[in-house]
Amino acid sequence: MPEPPQRSLNLVAQIRQRYRDLPIGLLVYANTVLNTPGFGAKCVAAGVDSVLVADAPQEEDIALDGEAVLLRRVFVWPPNADATLTKAIAQASEGYVYVTSRAGVTGATDSLSEGDRTALAAPNGYRSACR
């Protein structure tokens, strides 16, 4: 039986065969990337469009292997990001920007504060994937 990352990528490949235009993005942890030889190439072969490494912030980015240039990288934009980090994340994210609206555990809410609305517009001031 294939290792867990490969089993997941096999499932992605099956989905990709059936739904050719469906955007497929993976949210993974650094240990998956670092402990799966050729992770980026395997993602490309399976039909993955984007990868977000949840526990590797943009300033500590984990490099993917050579084939991974075909993958769009996605980075988390934390609520405490200053202008310099916001610009770096906006410019490095290729598929979209993963926005977290508050630090710590998040949950359901039915409204955004005015500060949240203003902050959510910040990446658009840069060459951002979220434009």
C-alpha atoms as one frame of an Amber mdcrd trajectory, in Angstrom:
protein
   0.000   0.000   0.000   1.378   3.479  -0.871   2.463   5.875   1.878  -0.232
   8.362   3.020   0.964  11.316   0.875   0.988   9.121  -2.219  -2.472   7.727
  -1.428  -3.771  11.294  -1.242  -2.054  12.233  -4.496  -3.528   9.139  -6.168
  -6.979  10.396  -5.141  -6.151  13.857  -6.514  -5.113  12.244  -9.815  -8.466
  10.438 -10.032 -10.342  13.667  -9.364  -8.199  15.516 -11.921  -9.030  12.915
 -14.602 -12.736  13.450 -14.077 -12.714  17.230 -13.491  -9.979  18.692 -15.687
 -10.816  22.361 -14.974 -11.395  22.053 -11.224  -8.788  24.042  -9.265  -7.082
  21.735  -6.776  -5.038  23.148  -3.927  -3.381  21.248  -1.108  -2.906  22.480
   2.437  -0.087  20.400   3.907   2.412  20.547   6.732   6.158  20.926   6.355
   6.878  17.366   7.512   4.908  16.051   4.524   6.929  18.140   2.088  10.274
  17.456   3.747   9.711  13.708   4.215   8.282  12.934   0.773  11.067  12.779
  -1.825   9.998  14.579  -4.991   6.888  16.009  -3.320   6.540  18.886  -5.791
   6.987  16.664  -8.848   4.458  14.194  -7.447   1.963  17.022  -6.946   2.442
  18.200 -10.524   2.031  14.646 -11.850  -1.196  14.221  -9.867  -2.647  17.480
 -11.178  -2.337  19.712  -8.118  -2.559  23.435  -8.924  -1.399  25.038  -5.665
   0.276  24.188  -2.371   0.048  25.956   0.986   2.516  24.702   3.613   0.570
  25.739   6.713   3.417  25.684   9.219   5.997  27.364   6.965   5.377  31.108
   6.873   6.531  33.031   3.833   9.665  34.273   5.572  10.639  30.627   6.324
   9.506  29.191   2.999  10.269  25.563   2.228  11.621  25.057  -1.267   9.876
  22.523  -3.453  11.773  20.445  -6.004  12.360  21.548  -9.599   9.104  20.304
 -11.114   7.241  22.359  -8.554   7.726  25.541 -10.586   4.442  24.490 -12.168
   2.708  24.709  -8.769   1.260  27.950  -7.521   2.474  28.772  -4.030   0.057
  30.077  -1.439   1.076  31.765   1.797  -0.789  32.632   4.984  -1.342  36.305
   5.719  -1.550  36.647   9.518  -3.537  39.430  11.191  -0.406  40.854  12.831
   1.546  41.290   9.571   3.214  44.656   9.155   3.405  46.429   5.784   6.724
  44.787   4.848   5.466  41.259   5.527   2.108  41.988   3.865   3.915  43.083
   0.709   6.196  40.000   0.748   3.247  37.628   1.177   1.161  39.405  -1.463
   3.992  39.231  -3.980   5.026  35.634  -3.207   1.527  34.121  -3.275   0.615
  32.922  -6.722  -2.745  31.197  -6.494  -4.376  33.230  -3.751  -3.573  34.674
  -0.346  -4.800  32.615   2.619  -6.135  35.193   5.052  -6.445  34.606   8.772
  -8.581  37.289  10.357  -7.465  36.751  13.930  -4.610  35.172  15.827  -5.095
  31.885  17.663  -8.071  29.592  17.332 -10.582  30.764  14.797 -14.270  30.040
  14.690 -17.507  31.056  13.105 -18.585  34.660  13.172 -21.316  36.499  11.366
 -19.631  39.869  10.964 -16.339  41.642  10.302 -15.122  44.685  12.164 -14.268
  47.827  10.207 -10.604  47.151  11.031 -10.898  43.674   9.495 -12.439  45.114
   6.315  -9.637  47.657   6.017  -6.947  45.046   6.685  -8.379  42.647   4.100
  -7.825  45.255   1.410  -4.094  45.621   2.211  -2.671  42.904  -0.113  -4.421
  44.526  -3.072  -2.014  47.439  -2.822   0.788  45.176  -3.993   1.227  42.805
  -6.938  -0.960  40.256  -5.238  -2.615  37.052  -6.385  -5.771  38.152  -4.620
  -6.436  41.044  -7.015
